[in-house]
């Protein structure tokens, strides 16, 4: 495994999550450093985003007069794009097997929309949940001197900031970042 700052670039496409760029095979997944249940978890995250109650504009008039007030569609689209790039990262990592590059993981953070970044800064649960899942990918390169445990620190910060009603969504990231010692799920 290398710690270079170079990685594969991802084409900016509008393909939906049902469009597959690669087909997973058991032999590819056996070599991958990703958790074996990553595909199941991605499906669960898609369902979460599809069902998440994003904020609604107050009234139709407010929606027309307030350019800074995002619609539910804008929010959902920002999260669907974040998921699309999360999947791109996992596919790159899957294909790389044990030969991952840091850019395959860090690219996700660079792809986040302004809307999503604002939600992270506001500690919105949906944004924190996706960030917590990214910590699992980040954990794969924790041995690099410039990452050095960042996945654990970031997940600890998320745990302290997320609304208690969403703690259950952190069980999977906890298991893969901290190990089974702190996770009962």
Order of alpha helices (4+ residues) and beta strands (2+ residues): alpha-alpha-alpha-alpha-alpha-alpha-alpha-alpha-alpha
